[in-house]
Amino acid sequence: MTENVELDALHQFYSSLNELVGTESMLNIYQHYKGTQLNFPIHLYDRKLAAECVLQEFNGHNQHNLARKYGYSQKWVQMVVREAKENNKLE
């Protein structure tokens, strides 16, 4: 199927996608999502699930690392930890 694709004639979006993921994956994405308007979240990780991970991994000294790992601010990590302490979910 990929051999029948005229790469030079691709729409700019599909051309960029093709460069990023390759022709076969680009065609799979095209078949699955064509006509759909997509909006990609800024954060890779879900806020609620990331907060759970932060609470599991927090050791009292790694706020900065957790913020970088999950793509949120240190202030957000501090808030998650503070709320967990207030609700007795973190010791």
Secondary structure, 3 states (H helix, E strand, C coil): CHHHCCHHHCCHHHHHHHHHHCHHHHHHHHHHHCCCCCCCCCCCCCHHHHHHHHHHHCCCCCHHHHHHHHCCCHHHHHHHHHHHHHCCCCC
